[in-house]
Amino acid sequence: MPMTRKQLDAQLGGAARAWLDEALAEAAHTAFHEDSADTAPAGRYTAPPWELRFAAAGRHCGLEYADSVRALLLLEARADLPAVTRLYEQGTAAERRAVLLTLHRLDLGPTALPLVEDALRTNDTRLVAAAVGPYAAVHLDAHQWRHAILKCLFTGVPVDAVDGLARRAGGDAELARMLGDFAAERTAAGRTVPHDLSRVLALTAPAPFPEHSNIPEQGRPQPPTEES
């Protein structure tokens, strides 16, 4: 999970903090002037200064803090769809991961789904894991989400990375069928069935009928009588 600014300040050295201050100021400037007539919109091959800082975050603040720094830049700039698309398409795998991890914190609605879909088409486990976070949990439709689960199982991404797993898998009979087919195919090919599969399959089981429910007596199934 990305760190807050306060947490970053406690970890970064003086030079890195100064660099981050400047980078965030540039991002805030872009956000403030985004609708101003004297600020030209960034084209596909021209970018505002903060986007260049986005790419350089690991070099100046350390690779272990790059995700957090990039998330702060996206939020400070109030990055819109063209900006996140540009950063994703032109970025390295690490930069793409940072975009994916921050999508749910930006005011984008479902418009950034193509980025998630692209990440799920890769076999890069860093991107797949980032793609099944909170944004996907809200915006992927049932068909796409089920295939995202299978992608995690196929690539070895732990299902702990899937946000909202229990909620979305609960009672999903179609997901259960797909998991069964996947397990059968793996077994027939002499391959190991991922251990996470049984965990997800268990989540798809229908909820048991509660022993003490609030259903009125007349609405509950009744045992047959001799007359019936």
Beta strands, then each sheet from edge to edge (+ up, - down):
end
